[in-house]
Amino acid sequence: MVLHRSNCLGTLVAAVSLLACSDGRNTVGPKKELTVTDPAYTASVGSQSTLLGRATFSDPKDQNLDVKRITDDWHMDIKAKPGFDIAVQTIVFQPGSTSGWHRHPGPVFIQVVSGTMTFYMSDDPTCSPTVRTAGQSYLDLGEHAHIARNEGTTPAQNLVTYFAPPGAALRIDADSPGNCPF
């Protein structure tokens, strides 16, 4: 009886797999051949990312989220429509590693926890580095492609906080802009 159930389960899995792949959309292979004009996205190399958590912040009574806090001379104002996701991730970059060129759907707050990170922006024609060391931060508005690199000799760890539209991908791969020699 156990052997019969095992065979039935195997047959069921095979049938579901075939049905999932037979929708006529060629979901397994490429949809078209790549051409010279297709983007040549750069991959992340030598880094390890761990998503620590992600949650949607919204007001169920009102589509507009408006958080304001004033304490003495310190003011904070966050507005979003229709709310937003906050995701927190830790990323460890080994020496010589890179994030690859990419952008984000919203602002990203980066804290360098250890080591040294170097950031380059795609819209900077001189490819000038922005260097941040342990205890420093980097704010990426997400509007332009950028690349993060560990150009040092020791591992670097970042704590990254993403603000994004609900359910959006946190990273959008980008083609190398050609403004940097790497």
C-alpha positions, 0 to 999 in steps of 0.5 A: 500500500505504501509503494502504491501511494508513493507511485501515485504521488510521483505520477501526480507530481509529474502530471502537475509539472507537465501541466505547469509547463504546457501553458504555451508560454515557453516558461522554461526557456528564453522568450527571444534571442539576445541581440547587441541592443539588449541590456547587459545587466551586471550581476552581484559578485562576492556578496551575501544578502540576508533579508531580516524582515519586510512589512507594509505600513499603511492606514486601513482607514485612509489610503494616504499615510502621514506620520509626523513627529516634532520633538524640540528642534527635531522634525520628522515627516513621512508621507506615502500614498498608498503606504509603503513597505519597509524591508531590512537586509544585511549584506556582507561584501567580501574584498573585491566584491560588487553589487552590480549596477542596479537601482531601487523603487524608493529610497534606501538607507545604508549603514556601513556596520564594518569595513569600507564601502565605495559607491558610484552613481550612473549619472556621474560622468566622472565616476567619482567614488563616495567612500563610507566606513564603519559607522557612516551612512549612505542615502540612495534615493533609488532614482539612478542606477548605482554600484556598491563595491568593497575595494578594501582588503577586509569584508564589509557589512551593510545594514540596508533599510528599503522604503518601497511601494507595497510588494515591489521588488527591492532591486532593479538590475541595470545595464552598466552605464559606461561612465566607469572603467569597471 
